[in-house]
Amino acid sequence: MLDEKNIPRLSRLSAILTLLQSKRIITSTDISKKFGISKRTAYRDIKALEASGVPIYTEEGKGYSLLEGYCLPPIMFSEDEANALITAAEFISKNKDQSLVENHCNAIEKIKSVLRYSNKEKTETLSERIYFASNYKNEITSNNLSTIQKAITNRYLIEIEYLSISKNENTKRKIEAQALYHTQENWILIAWCHLRKDYREFRLDRIEKIKVLKQHFESRNFKLRDYFKSFKI
């Protein structure tokens, strides 16, 4: 939480604008908690942004969002923020899912394009001097993470061919992708399996084929934290 006394109002307004851009909707509670200010101050800050011409839409009982289609100018990153992004990029580059690596690299290139000129050379130097020892062989074991992420957020039903090594069988299943988590080595998909009529976990490196079906599934109100508690993971 930031201290209201230690952050100039202009900087806070800029940060709130970034927050509005990063989420579909935010509340005065979100703003007050993040910046250590009262809800009344958060409300005044929103009004100040509106008065300056920012098209903020208020949804009664929900919160605030930017008017759809409104584009903000490129964001300028501080040197510390740029270093954090470059460090994350080096970490992601060691991931075993090709789709994540490629999409993240593309995103980082776009981010680099809006860095201050003085920071560009520094980020290049840092990227050459950070190394993560995990997956040092640069193995790629899956290419389905991005597809599954979209299946989760859009509630697309997917069909997979899955190799179960423990049971030495290959099965075709229709599943409802609910969540993902990562271990030291693998991405794990939690999904409702139509074959087993229950939640099951699938390692992405054992999904041999995947097909997104033109069909949506109903929300099961899945909560990842509750799932972990119930299975004591």
KOLTI-221619 format. One record per residue: residue number from 1; residue in one letter; x, y, z of N, C-alpha, C, O, CB in turn. Coordinates in pm, whole numbers, m for minus. Each point is the difference from the previous one (the first is absolute). Glycine has a CB too. Example, Ala and Ser with C-alpha at 12.3 -4.5 7.8 and 13.67 -1.06 7.14 Angstrom:
KOLTI-221619
PT     k   r       nX       nY       nZ      caX      caY      caZ       cX       cY       cZ       oX       oY       oZ      cbX      cbY      cbZ
PT     1   A     1319     m569      780      m89      119        0       90      120        0      104       m2       66     m293     m115       59
PT     2   S      154      222     m197       82      119        6      m77      109       73       51      111       17       67     m174     m232
This chain:
KOLTI-221619
PT     k   r       nX       nY       nZ      caX      caY      caZ       cX       cY       cZ       oX       oY       oZ      cbX      cbY      cbZ
PT     1   M       85     m119        0      m85      119        0       88      124        0       99        6       73     m283     m130       50
PT     2   L      151      223     m202       75      123       m6      m54      100      102     m118       m2       34      167      m38     m278
PT     3   D       40      126      292      m39      102       98      m42      126      m74       77       55      m79       81     m151      252
PT     4   E     m280      141     m148      m53      118      m68       92      121       18       11       83      m90     m243     m171      125
PT     5   K      297       98       80       85      115       28      130       m4      m80       65      102      m20     m165      m91      248
PT     6   N      137     m131     m274      129      m15      m68      m11       m8     m152      100      m23      m67      m21      m91      269
PT     7   I     m198      131     m256      m16       m5     m145      m76      124      m47     m113       22       42      115     m276      m39
PT     8   P       60      335      m89      m67      121      m49     m130      m36      m70      m11     m106      m61      233      220       36
PT     9   R     m320      m24       34     m131      m31      m57        9      m24     m150      m68      m88      m53      m39      225      233
PT    10   L      189      m59     m250       11      m16     m145       50     m140      m34      m48      m62      m95       92      310       69
PT    11   S       53     m297      103       52     m135      m23     m107     m103       29      m11     m101      m70      242      178      128
PT    12   R     m311      m52       46     m105      m95       36     m109       m5     m108      m50     m107      m35       96      150      279
PT    13   L      m81       75     m298      m99        4     m107       48      m78     m122      m76      m71      m64       m4      294      148
PT    14   S      209     m207     m114       58      m74     m112       m6     m150       25      m29      m79      m90      180      273       40
PT    15   A     m122     m234      175       m3     m142       35     m142      m55       m5      m20     m115      m40      223      149      184
PT    16   I     m301       46     m102     m139      m43       m7      m43      m19     m145      m74      m93      m33       24      213      249
PT    17   L       98      m31     m303      m30      m11     m142       56     m130      m57      m64      m66      m81       64      318       61
PT    18   T      122     m288       62       60     m127      m42      m81     m118       51      m20      m98      m71      247      205       70
PT    19   L     m275      m97      126      m83     m105       59     m130      m17      m78      m44     m112      m23      144      161      249
PT    20   L     m160       61     m265     m123       m5      m81       25      m68     m134      m86      m71      m52        6      280      164
PT    21   Q      198     m185     m167       33      m60     m129       25     m150       11      m22      m75      m95      118      294       24
PT    22   S      m50     m262      188       42     m140       16     m115      m93       38       13     m122      m11      211      205       76
PT    23   K     m337      m27      m18     m112      m83       44     m129       46      m66      m13      116      m38      128     m160      256
PT    24   R     m210      m48     m231     m128       37      m61      m77       95       91      m65       93      m47       57     m312      m73
PT    25   I       17      194      249      m73       85       94       76        4      133       54     m102       44     m276       47     m156
PT    26   I      225      173      176       61       12      132      m97       73       92      m89       72      m47      323      m69      m53
PT    27   T     m218      m22      228      m88       63       98       78      102       82      123        2       m2     m265     m210       12
PT    28   S       68      292       61       66       97       89       76      m73      110      102       49       49     m281      121      m98
PT    29   T      130     m289       88       72      m81       99      134      m46      m55      101        3       71     m321      m80       25
PT    30   D      223       34     m224      125      m40      m64      102      114        5      116      m21       34     m242     m135     m186
PT    31   I       79      276      119       88      116       m5       49       36      140      119       27       19     m241       56     m222
PT    32   S       31      m81      300       38       40      136      101      m98       61       93       42       69     m318       65      m41
PT    33   K      208     m236      m54       92     m100       54      137        9      m66      103      m10       67     m297     m140      m20
PT    34   K      195      168     m179      128        2      m73       85      122       37      122      m10       11     m233     m113     m198
PT    35   F       45      239      206       76      123       21       m5       51      144       56      105       31     m102      m50     m267
PT    36   G      m22     m130      324       m2       39      140      m75      129       23       42       82       82      172     m198      m54
PT    37   I     m324      136      m99      m79      122       13     m144      m37       40      m38     m117       m3      183      234     m170
PT    38   S     m221      m17      210     m140      m25       36      m84      m17     m127       41       40     m109      m13       92      323
PT    39   K     m146     m192     m198      m89      m15     m114      m45      136      m52      m22       18     m120      m56     m240      210
PT    40   R       65      318        0      m40      134      m42      108       62      m89      m31       64     m100     m103      m36      313
PT    41   T      260      m48     m175      110       51      m82        4      m71     m134       25       62     m104      106       m7      311
PT    42   A     m156     m185     m206       m4      m77     m125     m109       55      m92       20       13     m120       65     m218      241
PT    43   Y     m200      236      m63     m112       56      m77       40      135      m60      m30       27     m116     m136     m147      265
PT    44   R      233      205      m70       43      130      m50      102      m15     m113        0       77      m96      m42       21      323
PT    45   D      130     m199     m216       99      m24     m105      m67      m40     m130       40       45     m108      127     m113      282
PT    46   I     m268      m17     m165      m75      m40     m120      m66      122      m64        2       15     m122      m43     m244      220
PT    47   K      m17      315      m15      m65      121      m52      102       92      m65      m31       66     m100     m144      m84      278
PT    48   A      296       24     m123      106       83      m57       41      m51     m138       24       78      m92       57      m22      324
PT    49   L      m73     m187     m246       33      m59     m129     m110       28     m102       27       31     m116      105     m211      232
PT    50   E     m257      168      m72     m112       29      m89        4      146      m46      m25       30     m116     m114     m206      232
PT    51   A      170      266      m22        4      143      m32      111       33      m98       m7       99      m73      m86      m51      298
PT    52   S      198     m133     m226      112       23      m93      m26      m58     m138       83       13      m90       70      m14      285
PT    53   G     m270      m63     m212      m36      m50     m132        9     m151      m18      m26      m50     m109      100      265       27
PT    54   V      m36     m287      187        8     m146      m11     m142      m57        6      m72       24       97      304      m28       12
PT    55   P     m274      m72     m211     m139      m52       m4      m19     m122       90       11     m114      m44      m30      200     m189
PT    56   I      m10      m58      360      m20     m108       98     m149      m28       12      m81       91       19      290      m25      109
PT    57   Y     m244     m192     m141     m140      m42        7      m26      m61      139       73      m88       44      m80       47     m296
PT    58   T      m97       89      317      m36      m50      133     m113     m101      m10     m108       31      m52      180      186      156
PT    59   E      m47     m338      m55     m104     m102        5      m52       m6      144       72      m41       91       34      m93     m281
PT    60   E     m230      175      208      m57        8      134       10     m134       73      m39     m104      m51     m117      281      m31
PT    61   G      210     m170      203       12     m120       82      117      m89      m37       22     m103       65     m264      114      m36
PT    62   K      317       26     m134      113      m84      m43      132       74        8       91      m43       71     m246      m81     m221
PT    63   G      166      236       79      126       74        4       20       85     m124      m95       48      m61      190     m228      200
PT    64   Y       32      199     m175       35       90     m109       77      m75     m109       74      m95       27      m66      288      135
PT    65   S      m29     m149     m285       76      m57     m112       18      108     m106      m75       97       m5      m16     m330       51
PT    66   L      192      215     m129       21       92     m111     m101      m28     m109      m36     m115      m25      281      132       80
PT    67   L     m292       88     m121      m93      m16     m111       64      m87     m107      115       22      m38     m220      203       86
PT    68   E       30     m325      m96       54      m94      m99       50       74     m123      m67       88      m54      m90     m265      137
PT    69   G      278      140     m127       58       62     m119       95      114       32       72       48      m88     m275     m113      m32
PT    70   Y      205      110      247       90      109       38      141      m54       11       24      m99       68     m209      219       54
PT    71   C      279      m54     m189      140      m45       m1       87      100       73       m7      121      m24      m30     m241     m194
PT    72   L      118       69      307       95       84       71      132        3      m76       30      m94      m73     m141       41      293
PT    73   P      189      159     m204      131        3      m65       90     m107       59      m29      m51      109        4      297     m154
PT    74   P      135     m281      m24       90     m104       50       46       27      143       26      114       37       48     m154     m270
PT    75   I      m65      m66      312       42       11      139      152        9        7       70      m73      m70     m273      m56      147
PT    76   M      255      220        6      142       12       21       38      m77      127      m56       25      107       61      200     m225
PT    77   F       90     m316      106       42      m80      115      122       61       66       87       57      m67     m179     m262      m42
PT    78   S       99      193      242      120       40       72      108     m106      m25      m29     m108      m50     m107      233      228
PT    79   E      260      m92     m142      109      m96      m19      m24     m126       83       24     m111      m48      134      301        3
PT    80   D     m205     m175      169      m27     m115       85     m109      m89      m59       11     m123        2       57      258      198
PT    81   E     m173      m72     m254     m109      m76      m62       49      m74     m124      m35     m115      m23     m132      282      111
PT    82   A      249      m98     m168       55      m63     m121       88     m119       37       m5     m103      m66       m2      324      m53
PT    83   N       87     m208      225       86     m109       44      m83     m120       46       37     m115      m27      138      281       94
PT    84   A     m286     m139        2      m87     m109       45      m59      m75     m119       m9     m123        2      m45      253      207
PT    85   L       15      m57     m313      m57      m63     m120      104      m84      m73      m30     m110      m46     m130      300       24
PT    86   I      282     m140       11      107      m74      m68       34     m126       78       24     m106      m59       68      321      m35
PT    87   T      m90     m205      227       27     m117       83     m108     m105      m19       29     m119      m13       89      264      182
PT    88   A     m244     m101     m172     m111      m93      m22       11      m65     m138      m32     m118      m16     m113      255      168
PT    89   A      190      m60     m251       14      m54     m136      101     m113       m5      m21     m101      m67      m40      324      m26
PT    90   E      172     m206      165      102     m105        2      m52     m125       70       31     m112      m40      149      288       41
PT    91   F     m261     m157      102      m59     m113       71      m99      m75      m90        3     m123       m7       25      246      226
PT    92   I     m115      m48     m288     m100      m60      m87       67      m74     m116      m52     m101      m46     m111      283      108
PT    93   S      277     m133     m108       67      m63     m114       42     m144       30       27      m77      m93       53      302       24
PT    94   K      m74     m262      198       37     m137       39     m122      m89       18       14     m118       35      188      210       75
PT    95   N     m321      m39     m133     m119      m80       15       m7     m106     m111       52       20     m109     m171      174      217
PT    96   K       55     m305      m79       m5     m111      m96     m117        6      m97      m15      m88      m85      127      m48      256
PT    97   D     m197      238     m159     m110       15      m94       35      104     m105       23      117       33     m189     m184      145
PT    98   Q      171       26     m303       43       86     m108      m93      120      m20       48      111      m27       53     m309      m81
PT    99   S     m232      178      122      m94      110      m24       21      113      101      m10      117      m37     m155     m282      m56
PT   100   L      194      131      219       24      102      101      127       77      m31        3      123        8     m121     m263      163
PT   101   V      224       69     m207      129       63      m31      m15       97     m117       46      114        8       76     m317       77
PT   102   E     m185      160     m192      m14       84     m120      m85      123       28       38      111      m38      m14     m315     m104
PT   103   N     m138      185      207      m89      113       26       62      100       97      m18      121      m16     m177     m270      m26
PT   104   H      267       99      141       64       90       95      114       77      m65       17      119       27      m79     m273      159
PT   105   C      138       89     m272      109       69      m72      m56      111      m88       57      109       m7       79     m321        9
PT   106   N     m248      184      m69      m63      102      m84      m47      119       84       15      116      m40      m86     m294     m121
PT   107   A       15      147      279      m48      107       88      116       85       51      m10      122        6     m185     m266       61
PT   108   I      306       79      m31      117       72       50       57       92     m107       44      111       30        6     m302      124
PT   109   E      m50      146     m280       49       85     m109      m84      127      m12       53      109      m23       30     m313      m98
PT   110   K     m214      190      138      m88      117       m6       25       93      118       m2      122      m14     m171     m258     m107
PT   111   I      198       77      237       29       80      118      132       75      m18        9      118       35     m134     m282      109
PT   112   K      226       97     m198      130       65      m23      m13      121      m92       75       97       12       37     m319       21
PT   113   S     m208      215     m125      m15      106      m99      m45      132       63       19      105      m59      m73     m278     m111
PT   114   V       m6      168      292      m45      123       64       88       41      118      m33       92       73     m198     m148     m145
PT   115   L      345      m14       89       92       40      106       69      131      m37       19       29     m118       17     m271      179
PT   116   R        0      319       40       80      120      m25      131      m41      m67       54     m107       27     m158      226      172
PT   117   Y      152      m33     m286      122      m33      m75      116      m32       95       81      m89      m27     m158      238     m161
PT   118   S       84      m76      299      111      m19       94       m5     m137       67      101      m49       50      m98      294      m12
PT   119   N     m123     m307      m36      m14     m130       66       23     m118      m94       25     m112       46     m186      218      108
PT   120   K      153      m82     m284        9     m110      m97      133      m75       11        3     m123        4     m155      252     m158
PT   121   E      263      m54      158      131      m64        7       18      m74      132       63     m106        5       29      283     m154
PT   122   K     m149     m120      257       12      m64      131      m75     m133        3       48      m98       57      m27      325       50
PT   123   T     m140     m231     m167      m77     m125        0       69     m106      m84       m6     m119       33     m205      249        0
PT   124   E      276      m88     m142       74      m96      m82      116      m59       80       26     m120       m6      m90      246     m203
PT   125   T      133      m40      284      112      m48       83      m50      m98      105       61     m105       22       60      322      m59
PT   126   L     m232     m183      102      m53      m87      105      m44     m134      m56       26     m104       61     m100      305       66
PT   127   S        9     m201     m244      m49     m125      m58      116      m94      m36      m18     m122       m4     m183      245      m85
PT   128   E      319      m66       64      118      m82      m32       70      m51      125       90      m84       m9      m62      215     m201
PT   129   R      m70      m82      326       73      m34      123      m89      m64      105       33        0      119      120      188     m167
PT   130   I     m267     m242        5      m87      m76       89      m22     m138      m61      m27      m13     m120      m89      224      204
PT   131   Y      129     m313       m1      m18     m137      m50      m71      m82      106       35        5      118      173       13     m261
PT   132   F     m307      m95       98      m71      m91       90       43     m143      m32       m6      m44     m115     m193      202      134
PT   133   A      243     m229       83       57     m133      m21     m106     m108      m25       34     m108      m47      155      177      191
PT   134   S     m316      m41     m113     m103     m100      m24      m18      m22     m149       13       93      m80     m128      m29      293
PT   135   N       85     m189     m250      m18      m37     m140      119       47      m85      m18       61     m105     m231      m48      136
PT   136   Y      370      m43       16      120       48      m68       18      m62     m139       77       51      m82       28      m18      305
PT   137   K     m178     m142     m249        7      m63     m133      m99       65      m98       m5      m36     m118       76     m179      227
PT   138   N     m149      310      m57     m101       69      m83      m97      m97      m66      m28        9     m119      194      172       78
PT   139   E     m218     m275      122      m95      m98      m52     m139       63      m16      m45       77       84      177     m261       26
PT   140   I     m197      149     m219     m138       41      m23      m86     m127        1       21      m90      m81       49      298      m56
PT   141   T     m166     m214      229      m79     m122       13     m147       19      m35      m74      m98      m12      232       27      188
PT   142   S     m202      198     m193     m140       24      m38      m10      130      m78       91       82       m1     m172     m207      204
PT   143   N      m34      140     m269      m25      122      m77     m147       39        9      m57       59      m92      246     m118      m66
PT   144   N     m251       24      272     m145       15       11      m45       99      107     m120       21       18      104     m251      m97
PT   145   L      110      292      150      m38       85      112      m90      116      m43     m102       25       64      316      m87       47
PT   146   S     m178      131     m217      m79      115      m46     m141      m42      m41      m97       69       29      307       42     m106
PT   147   T     m221     m226        9     m131      m51      m40      m86      m30      123     m119       31        2      222     m128     m210
PT   148   I      m42       36      308      m74      m36      122      m38      124       79     m109        5       58      230     m224      m49
PT   149   Q      m34      319       m4      m33      123       69     m125       65      m59      m87       47       73      331      m14      m20
PT   150   K     m253      m31     m185     m118       57      m65     m124      m86       24     m111       52       10      260       50     m186
PT   151   A     m129     m233      186     m112      m89       30      m55       28      140     m120       m8       23      219     m168     m175
PT   152   I       m9      210      245      m42       32      137      m78      131        3     m108        7       58      309     m129       32
PT   153   T     m146      226     m152      m62      132       10     m128       12      m83      m87       80       33      313       14        6
PT   154   N     m237     m174     m146     m120        6      m85      m97     m115       25     m106       m7      m62      244      121     m108
PT   155   R     m100     m205      262      m81     m118       32      m30      m82     m127     m115      m37      m26       13      160      221
PT   156   Y      207     m150     m271      m13      m88     m117       18     m146       43       91      m32       76       m5      216     m229
PT   157   L     m173     m270      105       18     m142       20      115      m46      m90        6       39     m117     m253      m73      178
PT   158   I      337      m48       m9      109      m51      m81        5     m152        3      m44      m63       97      173      273      m53
PT   159   E      m75     m267     m150       16     m144      m10      149      m30       m9       72       61      m79     m298      m89      m36
PT   160   I      270      m65      197      143      m34        1       21     m150      m14      m86      m80       35      131      281      107
PT   161   E       71     m235     m194       50     m137        8      112        3      103       99       71      m16     m161     m128     m227
PT   162   Y       42      m22      349       89        9      115       68     m133       30      m64     m105        3      m81      286       88
PT   163   L      276     m174      m70       77     m119       33       20       m8      150       67       85       59       48      m76     m282
PT   164   S     m172     m111      284       18      m24      142      109     m104       18      m21     m118      m27     m221      177       77
PT   165   I      358      m15       m4      113      m92       15      m24      m99      114       35     m117      m11      119      294      m77
PT   166   S     m215     m129      198      m23      m88      115      m91     m117      m35       18     m111       51       13      307      100
PT   167   K     m131     m171     m238      m93     m106      m40       34      m59     m136      m67      m92      m48     m108      203      183
PT   168   N      278      m56     m198       45      m48     m131     m116       m5     m100      m24     m102      m65      205      m32      178
PT   169   E     m252      249     m123     m112        5      m93      m10      137      m66       43      101       56     m163     m272       82
PT   170   N       63      171     m256      m23      123      m73     m151       17      m16      m66      m86      m60      289       69      m63
PT   171   T     m278      126      175     m145       20       m4      m36      132      m68       78       95        3     m102     m232      206
PT   172   K      m95      139     m269      m53      123      m57     m107       52       97      m90      m73       40      139       m2     m281
PT   173   R      m37      202      276      m91       55      100      m50      140      m40       71       77      m64       48     m210      240
PT   174   K     m243      162     m136      m50      135       m7       12       59      140      m45      m61       97     m115        8     m291
PT   175   I      218      169      202       25       59      131      m37      148        3       m5       66     m104      188     m232      141
PT   176   E     m210      215       84      m28      141       24      118       57       79       10      m22      121     m264      m16     m123
PT   177   A      341      111      m65      120       53       63      m37      103      106      m75       94      m27      205     m133     m184
PT   178   Q      m77       22      333      m35       87      112      116       86       49      m18      118       28     m150     m286       37
PT   179   A      288      109      m55      113       74       56      132      m69      m35        2     m115      m45     m148      197      234
PT   180   L      255       m9     m168      134      m51      m27       90       29      121      m15      102       67      m15      m68     m317
PT   181   Y      122     m126      276      106       31       95      129      m63      m49       m1      m92      m82     m164      106      274
PT   182   H      276       35     m140      131      m42      m49       81      m62      113        6       55      110      m11      125     m284
PT   183   T       68     m293      146       89      m64       95      143       38      m39       20       88      m84     m182     m282      125
PT   184   Q      259      130       18      139       26      m36       28      m32     m147       89       59      m61      m23     m109      297
PT   185   E     m142      m45     m292       30      m46     m136     m114       15      m99       25       15     m120      129     m171      225
PT   186   N     m279      151      m59     m111      m13      m95     m116       94       29      m21       43      113       88     m278     m142
PT   187   W     m143      265      m77     m128       66       13     m107     m106       22       m2     m103      m69       77      297      m77
PT   188   I     m165     m169      241     m108      m92       32     m134       69      m26      m24      111       49      167     m230      125
PT   189   L     m229       55     m251     m134       52      m27     m100      m70       92       m3     m122        9       64      171     m251
PT   190   I     m144       31      309     m112      m54       78     m125       18      m85      m31      111      m43      142      m57      268
PT   191   A     m183     m163     m248     m117        7      m88     m108      m96       47       28     m101       65      119      165     m257
PT   192   W     m271      m30      157     m110      m93       22       m1      m98     m117      m15       41     m115     m122      131      246
PT   193   C      153     m300     m100       10     m101     m104     m136      m66      m22      m59      m54       93      300       14      m33
PT   194   H     m291       46     m183     m130      m60      m31        6     m153        7     m100      m66       27       47      263     m173
PT   195   L      171     m252      123       15     m146        6       m8      m50      145      m68      m99       28      210      107     m235
PT   196   R      m73       61      298        5      m43      141     m108       65       86      m20      m40      115      265        6     m142
PT   197   K     m316      134      m28     m104       71       73       53       61      131      m66       m5      104     m103     m151     m204
PT   198   D      287      212       92       63       59      118      117       86      m46       38       m1     m117     m108     m196      263
PT   199   Y      128      272      m50      119       77      m33      119      m94      m13       17      m94       78     m109      295       42
PT   200   R      175     m174     m220      122      m76      m22      113       96      m34      m24      112      m45     m109     m314      m33
PT   201   E      255      157      100      118       80      m34       72      m63     m119       13     m122       m9       10      198      249
PT   202   F       23       10     m330       66      m46     m122      133       75      m19        2      123       m2     m227     m179     m102
PT   203   R      333      m19       91      128       63      m32        1       40     m147      m35      m79      m87      153      m58      266
PT   204   L      m77      261     m205       m5       49     m137       93      m77      m93      m28      m13     m120      m29      236      209
PT   205   D      166     m275      m35       94      m73      m87      m54     m138      m39       60      m67      m83      128      189      193
PT   206   R     m301     m164      m50      m58     m129      m37     m127       16      m85      m64      m99      m36      159        3      247
PT   207   I     m130      220     m243     m110       24      m92       55      m12     m142       74       87      m46     m196       66      212
PT   208   E       85     m260     m235       59      m27     m132      m73       75     m111       61       37     m100        9     m261      182
PT   209   K     m200      245      m65      m78       77      m96     m102       82       76      m49      m41      105       81     m133     m286
PT   210   I      m63      291      125     m101       85       64      m85       67     m107       51       43     m104      101       m3      304
PT   211   K     m282      m32     m174      m92       62      m95     m100       85       78      m68      m48       90       94     m146     m253
PT   212   V      m34      321      125      m97       88       62     m134      m17      m71       m9       21     m121      191      145      188
PT   213   L     m285     m203        7     m131      m23      m59      m81      129       m4       17       87       85      m13     m325       m2
PT   214   K      m91      250     m182      m83      121      m11     m120      m12       94     m116        0      m42      187       32     m200
PT   215   Q      m37      m43      369     m103      m22      101       48       55      133      114      m23       40     m197     m182     m161
PT   216   H       m4      278      190       33       54      131      m56      m90      110      m99      m71      m20      101      305      m76
PT   217   F       62     m230      212      m54      m74      114      m44      100      108       50      112        6       98     m312      m57
PT   218   E     m240      158      135      m51       84      106      102       11      114       73      m94       29     m309       28      m90
PT   219   S      238      181      124       92       21      110      m30      m96      116     m116      m21       35      138      262     m102
PT   220   R       83     m298      124      m13      m87      117       40       75      128       12      m61      106       33     m140     m251
PT   221   N      m25      333      133       41       82      115      124      m58       68       10       m5      123     m249       74      m90
PT   222   F      332     m113     m116      123      m61       50       87      104       69       21      110      m52      m30     m281     m132
PT   223   K       59      136      303       92       86       75      129      m78       24       m1     m103       67     m192      228       44
PT   224   L      302      m75     m165      127      m72        8       45      m19      144       48     m107       37       15      200     m259
PT   225   R      m78        9      303       42      m11      141      m80     m108       73       57      m77       77        8      320      m77
PT   226   D     m195     m248      m25      m82     m103       63       40     m139      m48       m1      m96       77     m188      259      m57
PT   227   Y      224     m172     m148       43     m130      m55      126      m47       71        9     m116       40     m111      174     m265
PT   228   F      199       31      240      123      m38       67      m24      m40      145       63      m93       51       60      248     m201
PT   229   K     m215      m84      215      m30      m35      140      m64     m138       11       34      m78       89      m63      320      m38
PT   230   S      m63     m271     m143      m70     m128        7       89     m119      m31      m23     m110       51     m182      230     m115
PT   231   F      307      m97      m19       90     m110      m34      132        9       76       90      m81      m19     m195       72     m207
PT   232   K      114      112      314      119       17       86      127        5      m84       98      m68       32     m216      m51      154
PT   233   I      116      199     m293      119       15      m83       89      108       59      106       29      m54     m232     m103     m152
